[in-house]
Amino acid sequence: MSSSKPLDERQARRLARQYLRFGTHSTSELRAYLRRHGVAERLIEPLIAEGTRSGWLDDRACTKLWALTLAERGYAWDAIREQLLTKGLDATLLERVLTSLRHVEDDAARARLVVASRLRGRAQPDRRLRTRLARLLAQRGFDPDLIEQVLHESCGSTPSDAER
């Protein structure tokens, strides 16, 4: 969307502030946004520094917020890590944030919550529901052994037990 005429410093600052006003964004996202909109490279880093100083841009808070949101949606830590790395977050910062959050809730507890929310109000789940739950947990990045353990705790026998 870059125009033939490059943006001056004032226009670039207004563009950055407008972008940061809505939603939570990382420095890498702001950098990519400014590049897409034709902001000169020499202006981008000073705008990022200004956003950080002013508090409009905070990668640590951004990482923590996104990680907590994904955790509340029932994703495993490995899946959360991968999603946030694809957003361009710093790997070292990401590991520090995830380590600080892990003590709050582990993968097994999160998987149990996902299963419990899907089983609420149902009698003993049938084989199809158990398969759907296993697929859901796998899509959210949970370890296969953990999936089997949680489903055994929540649903009783394993599919192989029922077939014997």
C-alpha positions as CSV (number, residue, x, y, z in Angstrom):
1,M,0.0,0.0,0.0
2,S,3.0,2.3,-0.3
3,S,2.4,5.4,-2.4
4,S,4.9,6.9,-4.7
5,K,5.6,9.7,-2.3
6,P,7.3,8.5,1.0
7,L,5.7,9.5,4.3
8,D,7.4,12.2,6.3
9,E,8.2,11.8,10.0
10,R,5.0,13.4,11.2
11,Q,2.8,11.1,8.9
12,A,4.8,8.1,9.9
13,R,4.3,8.9,13.6
14,R,0.6,9.3,13.2
15,L,0.4,6.0,11.2
16,A,2.2,4.2,14.0
17,R,0.0,5.7,16.8
18,Q,-3.1,4.8,14.8
19,Y,-2.0,1.2,14.4
20,L,-1.1,0.8,18.1
21,R,-4.3,2.4,19.3
22,F,-6.3,-0.8,18.4
23,G,-5.3,-4.2,19.7
24,T,-2.1,-5.5,21.1
25,H,0.9,-5.5,18.8
26,S,4.5,-6.5,19.1
27,T,7.5,-4.5,17.8
28,S,7.9,-6.9,14.9
29,E,4.3,-6.4,13.9
30,L,4.6,-2.6,14.1
31,R,7.9,-2.8,12.1
32,A,6.2,-4.9,9.3
33,Y,3.1,-2.6,9.3
34,L,5.2,0.5,8.9
35,R,7.2,-1.1,6.1
36,R,4.0,-2.2,4.3
37,H,2.8,1.4,4.4
38,G,5.9,2.8,2.9
39,V,7.6,4.3,6.0
40,A,11.3,4.9,5.4
41,E,13.6,2.5,7.2
42,R,15.4,5.4,8.9
43,L,12.2,6.3,10.6
44,I,11.0,2.9,11.8
45,E,13.4,2.2,14.7
46,P,13.0,5.7,16.2
47,L,9.2,5.2,16.0
48,I,9.5,1.8,17.8
49,A,11.7,3.4,20.5
50,E,9.2,6.1,20.9
51,G,6.3,3.6,21.2
52,T,8.3,1.7,23.8
53,R,9.1,4.8,25.8
54,S,5.5,6.0,25.8
55,G,4.2,2.5,26.8
56,W,2.2,2.0,23.7
57,L,4.5,-0.9,22.7
58,D,5.6,-3.5,25.2
59,D,6.7,-6.9,23.9
60,R,6.8,-8.5,27.4
61,A,3.2,-7.5,28.1
62,C,2.1,-8.4,24.6
63,T,3.7,-11.9,24.9
64,K,2.1,-12.5,28.3
65,L,-1.3,-11.4,27.2
66,W,-1.2,-13.5,24.1
67,A,0.1,-16.5,26.0
68,L,-2.6,-16.2,28.7
69,T,-5.3,-15.9,26.1
70,L,-4.2,-19.0,24.3
71,A,-3.8,-20.9,27.6
72,E,-7.3,-19.9,28.6
73,R,-8.5,-21.2,25.2
74,G,-7.0,-24.5,26.1
75,Y,-3.8,-24.7,24.1
76,A,-0.7,-26.6,25.2
77,W,2.5,-24.7,26.0
78,D,4.3,-26.0,22.9
79,A,1.5,-24.9,20.7
80,I,1.5,-21.5,22.4
81,R,5.2,-21.2,21.9
82,E,4.9,-22.0,18.2
83,Q,2.1,-19.5,17.6
84,L,3.9,-16.7,19.3
85,L,7.1,-17.4,17.5
86,T,5.3,-17.1,14.2
87,K,4.2,-13.6,15.3
88,G,7.8,-12.6,15.4
89,L,8.3,-12.4,19.1
90,D,11.8,-12.7,20.5
91,A,12.5,-16.3,21.5
92,T,14.4,-15.5,24.7
93,L,11.6,-13.1,25.9
94,L,9.0,-15.7,25.0
95,E,10.8,-18.5,27.0
96,R,11.1,-16.2,30.0
97,V,7.4,-15.3,29.9
98,L,6.3,-18.9,29.4
99,T,8.5,-20.1,32.2
100,S,6.9,-17.5,34.5
101,L,3.4,-18.6,33.5
102,R,3.9,-22.3,33.7
103,H,3.7,-22.5,37.4
104,V,0.2,-21.1,37.2
105,E,-1.2,-24.0,35.2
106,D,0.2,-27.0,33.5
107,D,-0.8,-28.8,30.3
108,A,-2.6,-31.7,32.1
109,A,-4.8,-29.3,34.0
110,R,-5.5,-27.3,30.9
111,A,-6.4,-30.5,28.9
112,R,-8.7,-31.6,31.8
113,L,-10.5,-28.3,31.6
114,V,-11.0,-28.6,27.8
115,V,-12.4,-32.1,28.2
116,A,-14.6,-31.1,31.2
117,S,-16.1,-28.2,29.3
118,R,-17.0,-30.5,26.4
119,L,-18.4,-33.3,28.7
120,R,-20.5,-30.9,30.8
121,G,-24.0,-32.3,31.2
122,R,-23.4,-35.5,29.2
123,A,-23.7,-39.1,30.4
124,Q,-20.8,-41.5,29.7
125,P,-19.2,-40.3,26.4
126,D,-19.4,-42.7,23.5
127,R,-16.5,-43.7,21.3
128,R,-17.2,-40.9,18.7
129,L,-17.1,-38.2,21.3
130,R,-13.9,-39.6,22.8
131,T,-12.4,-39.5,19.3
132,R,-13.5,-35.9,18.7
133,L,-12.0,-34.9,22.1
134,A,-8.7,-36.6,21.3
135,R,-8.6,-34.8,17.9
136,L,-9.4,-31.5,19.6
137,L,-6.6,-31.9,22.2
138,A,-4.2,-33.0,19.4
139,Q,-5.0,-29.9,17.4
140,R,-4.3,-27.7,20.4
141,G,-0.8,-29.2,20.7
142,F,-1.2,-31.7,23.6
143,D,1.1,-34.7,23.9
144,P,-0.5,-38.0,22.7
145,D,0.3,-39.7,26.0
146,L,-1.2,-36.9,28.0
147,I,-4.3,-37.0,25.8
148,E,-4.7,-40.7,26.4
149,Q,-4.2,-40.1,30.2
150,V,-6.7,-37.3,30.4
151,L,-9.3,-39.1,28.3
152,H,-8.9,-42.2,30.4
153,E,-9.5,-40.2,33.6
154,S,-12.5,-38.4,32.1
155,C,-14.1,-41.0,29.9
156,G,-13.1,-44.3,31.5
157,S,-11.9,-47.1,29.3
158,T,-9.8,-46.5,26.2
159,P,-11.2,-47.4,22.7
160,S,-8.9,-50.5,22.6
161,D,-10.3,-51.6,26.0
162,A,-13.9,-51.4,24.8
163,E,-13.1,-53.4,21.7
164,R,-11.7,-56.4,23.7
